[in-house]
Amino acid sequence: MNGSMMRTQDVPDPPAPPPSGGEAVVVPEVDVEPEVVVPADLVGLLTQDDPGLLTQPVATLIAAGIALVAAGIAWSGVKRQIRANNSNTNRQLATQRFLHRESQKAEVKKQLRADRLEALVEAAGALQEGLLVVIGLDHEVSAQKSGARMWSAADGYVSNRGRRAVAQVRLRLLGLDESHDELRKVNALFDGDLLTELGSMTEPQRKELHQAVDGACQVFKTDLHME
């Protein structure tokens, strides 16, 4: 079998007996072990270490499995980190949107208060001017004077009437209903039956005008919570 057969080395012949007449020679017996020649490739197969279960393919599969498990753990950690980052980003965006809305609300509220304050100041100014214009016009009519001063007082009244009408509309648009209603009452007083009394206005009537204007200004303050 491919040079694997064992062969023995030739054993030398024993020495010839001595000549007759002499002493007998005792030849010791020698045990000769046969020499066995084993091929090198067979020796390698017989003497290699026993790999047991961890043969090269098995070790490769185990290493690949460990690598896959490690990669799976790493990917799971990456996904958790991505979800955490997304969650933090969403919370930050929600907070920013909330703060932006609150900022817009505060800005709108601030602007509305400024507009209301301006409208109420304008309405109060229009009433104070109207009071002076009506009393001045009454004085000019009672003096029965015609000319520039008379026409100037009449023009002042017409201009003030338009100013008070615009102020009344602004109060309504800005949601100042109580102030709007109070201004409407005073405007009706200035522009109604009082006109027929021009030139003959009595002191109680003048006092009534003053009280009406003061009462309207108090309502303006209350409507803006400025008391």
PyMOL commands that set and color helices and strands:
alter all, ss='L'
color gray80, all
select helices_A, chain A and resi 40-47+56-142+148-173+177-191+193-197+203-223
alter helices_A, ss='H'
color red, helices_A
deselect
rebuild
show_as cartoon
